[in-house]
Structures are given as structure tokens and as C-alpha cells.
């Protein structure tokens, strides 16, 4: 099944319609700034040797959100979020959209640079409600 990829502005419109934003960046990346109201479950963890897969990603998402949850998946520049969205769709999540260009920017559908969530001027926060943080969702 193909994952729909949307611009940051289209992602914001979906949030306004009731979707949730799941940020799959590492905890330190999330804490540096994220879409306001986002949840954080890392696809990969930052460690001393670089990024390493989170082996519990799928089970953690399944524990936190039923498959009927409408969600926008985001990351730094669009790579991790696409992988996470594909995983979720392949396991039965019905309403998953990937926010291309991530938080800082990536490549748009025309192959040109596309500003991410923050450079697009969309709402950003460094604070998180405890139940939306990775620790709170574990």
C-alpha cells in the first residue's frame, strides 16, 4: 500500500481536522523543537555510535494508538517518517500520512528543496505534555 506524502502546510490542515502528529525523531531532536502538540516515539535512537534502530518502535506505537488513529508522521527531513509510515500502513494502520520535508526541510515532489515544518513558519514548541513525550508513552 502506498503512503500519501503531504507538505508541511497540508499536514497542518490535517491536524486542524483531528489528525495527531507523531514525530519519529530521536528524543534529543524532539526536545530541540517539534510541531506543537506532537507525540514522540523514535524510529531510531541517538547513541554514542550514531543512530540505532528502536527495536520496539512498532509495539510502542501499537500500545499508544489504535490502528484507526488518524496520524501525520514527521521526522527531520522526511526519510525516517516515510519508513515509519510504511511500517504502520503495512501492519494495518488505516489513516497514516507522511509529512515530507520533515521538521527542517527535505526534497519536494519536484526534486527541489522544500522547507520543513519549522522553516514553513508552522507552530513549534520545545515543551511537551508528559503524556506525549517518549517517556510518557512507553
Residue pairs with C-beta under 8 A, 6 or more apart in sequence:
1 89
1 90
3 82
3 85
3 86
3 89
3 96
3 97
3 98
4 97
4 98
5 78
5 82
5 97
5 98
5 99
5 100
5 109
6 14
6 72
6 97
6 98
6 99
6 100
7 99
7 100
7 101
7 108
7 114
7 120
8 99
8 101
8 115
8 116
8 117
8 120
8 122
9 120
9 122
11 19
11 21
11 35
11 72
11 74
11 97
11 99
11 117
12 122
12 123
14 70
14 72
14 97
15 21
15 35
15 37
15 72
17 70
18 70
19 70
19 71
19 72
19 95
19 97
20 37
20 39
20 65
20 69
20 70
20 71
20 72
21 35
21 37
21 38
21 39
21 71
21 72
21 74
21 99
22 38
22 39
22 40
22 41
22 61
22 65
22 71
22 72
22 73
22 74
22 84
23 30
23 34
23 35
23 38
23 39
23 40
23 74
23 75
23 103
24 40
24 41
24 42
24 43
24 44
24 57
24 73
24 74
24 75
24 80
24 81
24 84
25 34
25 40
25 42
25 43
25 74
25 75
25 76
25 80
25 103
26 42
26 44
26 45
26 46
26 51
27 40
27 42
27 45
27 46
27 133
27 134
28 46
29 46
29 76
29 103
30 38
30 40
30 42
30 128
30 133
30 134
31 126
31 128
32 126
33 103
33 118
33 124
33 125
33 126
34 40
34 103
34 124
34 125
34 126
34 128
35 74
35 103
35 117
35 122
35 123
35 124
35 125
36 123
36 124
36 125
37 123
37 125
37 132
38 74
38 125
38 128
38 132
39 64
39 132
39 137
40 128
40 132
40 133
40 134
40 137
41 54
41 57
41 60
41 61
41 64
41 134
41 137
42 54
42 57
42 134
43 53
43 54
43 57
43 75
43 80
43 81
43 83
43 84
44 51
44 52
44 53
44 54
44 80
45 51
45 52
45 53
45 54
54 60
57 84
57 87
58 87
58 88
58 91
60 137
60 138
61 88
62 91
63 137
64 137
65 71
67 91
67 92
67 93
67 94
68 94
68 95
69 93
69 95
70 95
71 88
71 93
71 95
71 96
71 97
72 97
72 98
72 99
73 81
73 82
73 84
73 85
73 88
73 96
73 97
73 98
73 99
74 81
74 98
74 99
74 102
74 103
74 117
75 81
75 84
75 102
75 103
76 102
76 103
76 104
76 116
77 101
77 102
77 103
77 104
77 105
77 106
77 116
78 98
78 99
78 100
78 101
78 102
78 106
78 107
78 116
79 102
79 106
80 102
81 98
81 99
81 100
81 102
82 98
82 100
85 96
85 97
85 98
88 96
89 96
99 117
100 106
100 107
100 108
100 109
100 114
101 107
101 108
101 114
101 115
101 116
101 117
102 116
102 117
103 116
103 117
103 118
104 116
104 117
104 118
104 119
105 113
105 114
105 115
105 116
105 119
106 113
106 114
106 116
107 113
107 114
108 114
117 124
118 124
129 136
130 136
131 137
